[in-house]
Structures are given as C-alpha cells and as structure tokens.
C-alpha cells in the first residue's frame, strides 16, 4: 500500500495522545490514594513507561505483531529490524514504524492500569520486574490473538476496535489476580482510606478523556470516516456514562459527586473502546449509559467479596471492558463497520464470538497473572513491610515527600 | 497570668482575631487542630462507600493574659466565635507560672 501523509500525520499525533494517557492515569489514581502514597503511585506509572518502551523495541513488539502463528508472534523484528515490512497481515497506509509507536502506547498503559488495584502496598522493584514479565507473558499473547490478523481470535471475527478486551478486560483480570496474591492493605476495610486530592482525579480523568481520542479514533489507523465515527462515539459514550454514574449516585447516596463524574467518564471510555468503530452514535449512548450505571454498581463488589481493589480497576476496567465487548454483539452494525449484532438482524453469531473472545482473554490473563504474581511473591516477595506501608510509599520507597505540610502557615 | 486556649471553627478566626485586637491583647498563637466534641464527625461518600470522619478540622488559639484580663478575654472570644450552631468549640484557661520574653529576658507580666 501507498504511504498516505494524512494518515501518517494523524497516527503520529494519536500516538502522542495515547502516551499522555499514562501520566493522566497516574494523576487519576494518584489523587485517589492517601497523600503518603501519591509519589509511589506516580512512580509506578512513570516507570512503566520506561520498562515497556525499552522492552517493546527489544522483541515484545515483534512477539505481539509479527509472524503467522495464531498463538504468539516471533522475534523476527527484534530491535525493530526489518522495518521495511508491515506487521504481518496488515495493509496499512502508514510507515510500519509509526504502527510500532502507536501500539507501544497501548502496551504502556495496559500494565499501568493494574497499579490502581494494587495501590499502596507493592515493592517498587517487584513492580518493575512484574510489569516487564507481564508484558511479555500476558500482554503480548493476548494482543497477538486479538489485534494481529494472524491471531486465533482475530481470525474468528472477534471485534475489538481499540482494546476493550486486550487492554481493559485484560488489565482488570490481571489486577484481580495480583490483588488476591498481595492481600489487603493493613486496616482495610475497617480503616477508610479517603482520596487525598479529588481535583487531581478530575485532572487525570480529563487527560485520559483527551488522550483517549488518540486511542480510539487512532485505532482506525487512518484519518477517515471510520476514525470520525470512533471519535464521536467515544465522546458520546463517555458523556452518557458520566451522566449514568451521577444518576446512580443521586438515587442511591443522595449526592452526585465529582469523583463519580470522573469515574463515570472513565467507565464510558473503557466500555466504548472495543465498540467505537462498530456501533452508531445512538448505540454509543446506550453503551455509555449502561457502563455508567453498571460500573457505579460494580465498584461495590469489593466490599461484598472483600478483595482490596484499592482504586476499582476490577469494577471499572474489567467490568467496563467486558460489558463493552459484549454489547458489540447487540449494537454492532455493518453500516458503520464490521458485522451486524443482535439488534441489527445479525443474530447471535457476533455475540457468541465476542463471548469467546472475552472469556479467553480474561481467563488466560487471570491464570497467567496469578502464576506470575504467586511465583514472584514466593521468591523475591511482592509486598512492602507493614512499617513501610504505615509510613507510606513516598518516604519509605522513594525518600521523598509529595507535599510540605502547612503546619507553619494557615491554609 | 493565665493561658487561655480556645478551640474554634476555622471560619471564625478573623472575627475572633479582630475582637481580640480591639480588646488590646499583645499577641496570640494559632494552630490547626482536629478533634470531636458533641458535634461528632460527619460522613463523606466516595464511589458509594460511606466514610465516617470522626475528627473534624478546628483552629486552636492560645493567648497569655494578665489575671485581671482573663475573664474579659474569654468573654470576647466566646462572643466572637459564637455562631449559635453545634460545634462552635470551647474556651478554657489555666494558670501560667512563668513567662520570659526571649529577646530581652523580661519576666512575668512585663513579658506578655
């Protein structure tokens, strides 16, 4: 295929937009932890940008996207060699290296999402090793299955426009596995751990929303009508989810909260991610509204089942990602792209494929992650000491303090 | 001499300070404090989970005064800090044995 300058320019910009999502996520999460752990959270997210960017060049890109094997790629493009060749099976109008950069940003944010579940209690070094091992053993295979035209789920016709399964359901299932190995934070749930800076959460959500246009509209891998649909559907679903979450809060708790607005927006972004290039704008309202309502209720699961998903990665990303992927089976329409779902006379076929895709990704991610975390916990250990946890990650792991406490002057 | 300590609502600090300045006190110290009295705490809700906040923010102000002024200063603080609603705080005084001005070494009431 001929390289198209417009497509290339858009995907380069989209890549930069997606990179910004990880610092955005760091603030989204960082505001929700207690002030003694905010740097620990930011550090985990930033170091993930470091680890994944280097490993991506050193073979992980190739492992995810090269070769005709349906389960896993190869090391043909190790070190980003053979960049004259397209990723196997793609016919793109952008240079292969631009595709590498764009996909890298997805690979960065996926492990970064896990940090919200395991907040406040994992060793920094253990996180660095975990994120690298997880990228190779969990992210690369699932990305290959779903995103690569050689992958077995892609060949089945599974639809995941921008990573609802590969990124969100995957990260959510992985977070649950690590949470179960790590255990609860000391004092949880009796001791309530309040967000220390809700404005940071809103700032982070805003950066995520902004960057997500690159994530979703960029996944058209071109600047065309489909990318425009992805863009509009993304914004519409996010808006509907924000409203849906607030309605649940108002009815259930009596107050609509700012944290709820941010959470609802992110739930909508998650759920529309797999669907944004397959559904109509009206479908995106339905998906967004469903995500806002369902995720607002799903974040209560941790209190019922007593798993310390600190910042609700399971309730928002696992539930939202699975919901979005399955709703394609209802709202998918050929008029936009892909196959018809149940509501467009496509029958149950697409929903069946989506279910297989979600189950495969979630089960593999959970089991493989559990094994990785379990082995690491038994060998190098995953958890900081109780004293370090009490002192906070900022001081005990990084020898830093986020804020000068204003004991001298009045605020 | 008496040390008068008052726990007040943070938003009342300016009124109390102005009233005390008008009275003519020589100085005061203000610090942030948190705690509960009969008002107890309040409830916050994050992502549907209720958080019971037992300790709520207050300001603690401390003034050292001559014995003869103590009662009037307490009245001044109480009047200025009163909003009529629960949680307005407390004022108390205790005797002070000695006081020294660091710069000059003056002692007793002269150092106030």
Contacts between the chains, C-beta under 8 A, distances in Angstrom:
chain1	res1	chain2	res2	distance
A	192	B	49	7.5
A	192	B	51	4.2
A	192	B	52	7.0
A	194	B	44	6.8
A	194	B	46	6.5
A	194	B	51	5.5
A	195	B	46	6.0
A	248	B	48	8.0
A	249	B	45	7.8
A	249	B	48	7.0
A	252	B	48	6.5
A	253	B	45	4.9
A	253	B	48	6.1
A	255	B	45	6.3
A	257	B	45	6.6
A	257	B	46	7.3
A	259	B	46	5.6
A	259	B	47	6.3
A	260	B	47	7.0
A	263	B	47	6.2
A	296	B	47	7.8
A	296	B	48	6.9
A	299	B	47	4.9
A	299	B	48	6.4
A	300	B	48	5.6
A	300	B	49	7.6
A	303	B	49	6.5
A	312	B	47	6.4
A	406	B	32	7.9
A	407	B	31	7.6
A	407	B	32	7.2
A	410	B	13	7.5
A	410	B	30	6.6
A	410	B	32	7.1
A	410	B	59	7.7
A	411	B	32	7.9
